[in-house]
């Protein structure tokens, strides 16, 4: 493993990818699988995208710094 990475950073990055995938899913699919009605859910997509970006920012802060 690269000395600049750490386990929390990797986990946050993977969680960010998952949230971005959910955002794309919610924005492009008419479904009732994860929501109450069959329709596109742009609010859900926006929240998932924001959470994904926050996870990437957290991963950037969580990685180890080398001088």
C-alpha positions in Angstrom: 0.0 0.0 0.0 1.2 3.5 -0.8 2.5 5.3 2.4 0.3 8.3 1.5 -2.9 6.4 1.9 -4.6 5.0 4.9 -7.5 2.6 5.5 -10.0 5.4 6.5 -9.1 7.3 3.4 -9.7 4.3 1.2 -13.0 3.5 2.9 -14.2 7.0 2.6 -13.3 7.0 -1.1 -15.2 3.8 -1.7 -18.2 5.2 0.2 -18.0 8.3 -2.0 -18.1 6.2 -5.2 -21.1 4.3 -3.8 -22.9 7.6 -3.1 -22.1 9.0 -6.5 -23.5 5.7 -8.0 -26.7 6.1 -6.0 -27.0 9.7 -7.2 -26.7 8.6 -10.8 -29.2 5.8 -10.2 -31.8 8.2 -8.6 -31.3 10.9 -11.3 -31.7 8.5 -14.3 -34.1 5.8 -13.2 -37.8 5.7 -12.7 -38.1 3.3 -9.8 -39.9 2.5 -6.6 -37.2 0.2 -5.3 -35.6 2.6 -2.8 -38.3 5.3 -2.7 -41.9 5.5 -1.9 -43.3 6.3 -5.4 -42.3 5.4 -8.9 -40.6 8.6 -10.2 -37.3 10.2 -10.6 -36.1 11.5 -7.3 -33.9 14.5 -7.8 -33.8 15.4 -4.1 -32.4 12.0 -3.3 -29.9 12.3 -6.2 -28.7 15.7 -4.9 -28.3 14.5 -1.3 -26.4 11.4 -2.5 -24.1 13.5 -4.7 -23.4 15.9 -1.9 -22.6 13.0 0.5 -20.3 11.5 -2.2 -18.4 14.8 -2.5 -18.1 15.1 1.2 -16.7 11.6 1.4 -14.1 12.5 -1.1 -13.2 15.6 0.8 -13.0 13.5 4.0 -10.8 10.9 2.3 -8.4 13.7 1.2 -8.1 14.9 4.8 -7.8 11.3 6.2 -4.9 10.3 4.0 -1.4 10.3 5.5 0.8 13.2 4.7 4.5 12.8 4.1 6.9 15.6 4.2 
